[in-house]
C-alpha cells in the first residue's frame, strides 16, 4: 500500500524584517569610514590573490577589476571606498566623474584595443604576427 506524499508548503512571501536584517551589514559598512576602508582593502587583496592563483573572478568582481585597471593601488582603494559609500544611492546622486568612470569600461578605443566579448579581463589580446 503506497503512502500519500505530503504536500509541499507554499513559499512564504518575503519578510520585510528578514530583508532588513540581510541588508544591515552592508549598510553598516557603507556608513562607517574605517569599516569601508578595511573592506575596500580586503576586496582588493582578494582580487589580487585570486588573479595570482589563476582562479576566475565572479562577474561583479570582474567588472570592478576592469574599471580599476589603469589606477594605482591607492587610487583603487579610494575609488572602491567611494563606491561603497554611495552604496545603494540612486545614480543621480553620484558626481559626474563617477558616472563617467562607470561607463568607461564599456566604451572601446578607436585603436582596436577594446575588450572582445567572452575574454576575461586579465587576458591579453592575441596579436597577429608581423
Order of alpha helices (4+ residues) and beta strands (2+ residues): alpha-alpha-alpha-alpha-alpha
